[in-house]
Amino acid sequence: MINFILALSLLFSPIGSFASLPYGVTAEGFNEETLKSELWPLAEKLSEVTGINEYYVLNEVFGELHFRQVVYETGWNYNCYADLVCYGPYDFLTNPLAKGLLIHELGHRFMNNTGYVWEDMAYSLGYYEGDTYIHVSGFNPVTYRFERTPRGYPLQGAPYEQHGCLSPYYHTYQEDFADMFMNWALGGFSDDEAGRLRYEFMDQFVRDNIDLPTDLQIDKHPYERLLIWKEQIQ
C-alpha cells in the first residue's frame, strides 16, 4: 500500500523529472534516461490539463505504454510507428532533429483513440491580413481542399515537422495532427498568428477529447482524484 503522505506530496509538488520511467511505461532497447527526458514534457503538459500528477498521467490518458527500439547496423534512417516500435541504426533519441518523435507517435495514438476520421476533424486554420487570406493548415476555404503548410513553426522540417514536405505522408491530416500534438507538448509553435492558431486548436482538442476513466474526470478536484488513486492501489 502506497504511503498516503507520499502520494499527497507527489500530487501537489512538481518533481521536475522522472526518477524512474512513468507509471505504466515499459521499454526495451531504449536508454532509460533519454526516454524519460523525451516523455517528461508531454507528462508535464497533460498534468497541467488534467491535474493528474506527471508520474501517473500518461497511464491515465493512454493506458499501458510499451516502447521498443530495434537497432540495426546498416543504413542511416530511423522510423517510428504508432504501435511505439522504432527501427534505426542508432539511438535516435540522441539526435536533436528527432526530439519529440515519440510524442509525435503518441499524438497519432491520441487521435486514433478518438476514432475520428477527417470528416470528424475538418479543422480549418487560417487568418486574414487585410483582404488576403493566409492559410495555415486543414481545410482551405479558398481551394476547398486539405492543405498543409509549415506556417506556425519556427522552421520547416525536423524537429518541428517529423516528415519532410517531400514525404507522401506530409500532406495528410494525421501527420499534421501528430506534429501539432508534439509541438503543443514541447512549446514548439512560432510566436505569431499561425503559431497561436495551431496552439489554440490543439489545446482545445486535447481538452475536449481526453479520455479519462469516469471516476477520474478532469472536473474533479485534485484531492478527490488522490483519494480515488489511494483506493485503487491499496
Secondary structure, DSSP 8 states (H G I E B T S, - for coil): ---HHHHHHHHHS--SS-SSS-TTEEEESS-HHHHHHHHHHHHHHHHHHH---HHHHHHHHH-SEEEEEEE-SS-S--EE-TTSEEEESS-GGG-GGGTTHHHHHHHHHHHHHHT--HHHH--EEEEEETTEEEEEEEEETTTTEEEE-STTSSSSSTTTSSS-TTSTTTTSHHHHHHHHHHHHHHT-S-SSHHHHHHHHHHHHHHHHH----GGG-TTS-HHHHHHHHHHHH-
